[in-house]
């Protein structure tokens, strides 16, 4: 059975979903031990920049206005366009993120994303 997390907006997501949390794309990673789950940034994941949460209430407390949960293909494309003009992001970072985001709908593109994990 796939584990899911109910986000503060009521949407249920699993580890395959990409969410917009505080203006950046993340995946939920469920943990065993001291934390219930963590949010792993698409580009910086597993680099010590994951954000651990003891429980859902901790996420609710930190959910800010620029957190949106999952986005449509068009919304992710718009996020990428805007991010390309933001000096906070490098081209290499955005190129890698673009490969992960669900901005293309072909079966081949979806398979490529799945196989890269």
N, C-alpha and C positions, 0 to 999 in steps of 0.2 A: 504494500500500500504506500502510495506517495504521501510524504509529509507535506502539510501546508501550513502557512502562517496567515492569519487574518490581519491585514494592515489596518492602521487607524481609520482609513476611509471605508473599511468594510470589505475590500477586495481580498480574495484568497489567492495567494501565490505559492509556488513551489520552487525548488532549486533550479529549474530550467527557465523560469521567468526572469526577465530583466526589469528592474524597477528604477524610477527616478527618485532618489532620496537626497534631499538637500542639494538639488541641482546637479547630481552626478549619477551615472548609471551603475547599479549594483546588482548582484545576485544574492539571494538568501542562501546561507549555508547552515544547515542544522548541526549542532555540536552536541557532544556528550561531555558531561562534566559540569564545571562551574557555570558555564553559559548555556542557555537554551538554543541560541542561534547567533549568527553574526552576519553582517552585511559585508560582502566582499566586492570592492570596486573592480569594474571590468578590467581596467588596465593595470591597476596596482594590486590586484588580488594576490594573496599569499606572500605579500612583501612586508608584513607587519602593519599594514594600513587597514586591515579588516576592523570593523567596528563590532565588538561583542555586546550582546544584550542578555541580561540575566533572565528576562521574561518579556512578554508582549507589552506590559505596562511601561517598562523602561523605554521601549520604542515609541509608545504613545507620547511619553514625556519629551522626547527629542524630535518628534515629527514636526517639521517646519513648513512654512507656506510654500516653499519651492520643492516640496516632496509631492509627487503625484502618483506613485505606483506605476503600473504598466502603462505604456503609451502605444498609440497606433503607429503604423509604419510612417504615416505622414507627420505625426508629432515627433518621432525620432529623427526623421530627416530634417525637420525644422530645428530640433535641438542641435544637430550636427552643424547646420548652417550657422547658427548663432555662436556655437562653441568655436568655430573656425576664426571668428573675429575677436575672441577672448584671449588675451595674452597669458592667461592662467594655464592654457593648454598648449602642448607642443603638437606639431604636425604628426610626429611618430605616434604619440598617444592617441590622437583622434583617428588616425588611419587604422590603428589596431582596434579601437572601440567600434569604428564603422564596420569592421569585419564581423563583429559580434552582434551588433544590433539587428533587429528584424526589419530592415529597411527594404529588402527584396522579397518578393513573394514566390519565386520559382522553387520548385521542389529541389532542384540541384543546389541552390543557395542554402536552403534549410539543411540539407544533408551535409554540406561543407561545414556549416556552423556546428552541427552536432558532432562531426568527426574530429573537429579541432579540440574538443574538450578532453 
